[in-house]
Amino acid sequence: MSKPKTALTGRLTDMDLRLLRVFREVVRAGGLAPAEVALNISRSTISVHLSDLEARLGMQLCLRSRGRADFKLTQEGEALFQAINELDGHLDNFKSQVNAIQSQLTGSLRVVLPDDVLEIPQLDLPATIACIRDQAPQLQLDLQLAAPQELELEILAGRADVGINPLHSHRPGLDYQPLFHHQSLLYCGGQHPLAESKDVSEESLTQQELAAPSHAVFSGAAHLYRLFPHKSTANHMAARLAMILSGRFVGFLPEYLAERYVQTGELVALHPERFRYRIQNAATFKRSAAEHPAVQLFLEALVIRE
C-alpha cells in the first residue's frame, strides 16, 4: 500500500502564500469573476493560480465554472479555507504581540540636538522626553548637543539615531521630517559702536567683523554672509552669541535666542528689514532607520508648539 502524498513539506514559500491568498479571496468573493476586483488580476490568471495550488497540494479544492452560482468548494477546499482563516488569526495575534513589544522598547535611543534646543519656542523638549519615557520606560536615552554639520555626521556615522537641526542641505542617505521655521536677524552687542548709530550705512555695516558659523550656511542666507569680508568663526550657536555680546562682532542669530537680550539692551538688531533670513528645522535620521521603532517613537512623541 502506497503512502499518502504529503501536500506541503519544508518551508512555505512566498509563492505558496500568494496562492493561498488567491484561494482565500476567491472563496470570500464567491467565485472567480467577483474575485477579479479584490485581487486586481484577470479571471484567467486566477484560474491558473487555483490550478497551481491544487497541483501543489495534490487535491481538488473547488468546482468552478464561468459563473458565480456554480462555484462550490469541495470538502478539502472547505477544510483548507478554515485553515487559512486560522492562519489569519495567528498573524493578527503576531501583529498584536509585536505592537506590545514596541510599547516596551528596550535598548537605547541616541538623540543629537542643537546647543540652543531649550530656547527654541516651537519645541517642547522636556514634554517630548516625558512622553518617550512614559511610552518606553525601559528605553535608555542618550542625548547629545552638536552643531548642525556635526549633527548630520553623527547620524551618518551611526553614533546617533535621530536629531533636530536647521535644514541646511539634503545629504544622501538621510531623511528629513520638516517641523517648524525660525527667523534669523543680524545683531550687535549693546557696547558695539553701531549699537547707538541710528542711520548706519550698509557699507559701514558690512565692514564689521562677522561672528560666523564654521560650517556651510543655509543656501538662502549665503548671499548675506558673502557681504562680510572680515569673519571669525565658531561651530556652536552659544559661542557665536558670546562673540556678539562681547561688543566686538556682529552676527546672525535666531530671533528666539536674541529676544531676551534685545529686551535688556544687550543686543541690537541691525537693518532687520534687509539682513534677515528664514530657515526650516527638521527631524533628521538615516533613511535605512526610518522604520526603526525607537526612531518612530521619537517622531511621534515630539511636542511641537504652534
Protein Blocks (a to p, Z undefined) as FASTA:
>chain_A
ZZdddfbgcjddfklmmmmmmmmmmmmnopaklmmmmnopafklmmmmmmmmmmmnopaf
bdcdfblklgccdfklmmmmmmmmmmmmmmmmmmmmmmmmmmmcghjddddddfklmmmm
kbcfklmmmmmmmmmmmbccddddddfklmmmmmmnopafbdcdddfbccehiacddfbd
cdddddddfkbmklmpmbbcfklmmmpccdddfbdcdfklmmmmmmpmbdcddfbfklmm
mmmmnopaccdddfklmmmmmmnopaccehkllmgcdddddddddfklmmgmklmmmmmm
pccdZZ
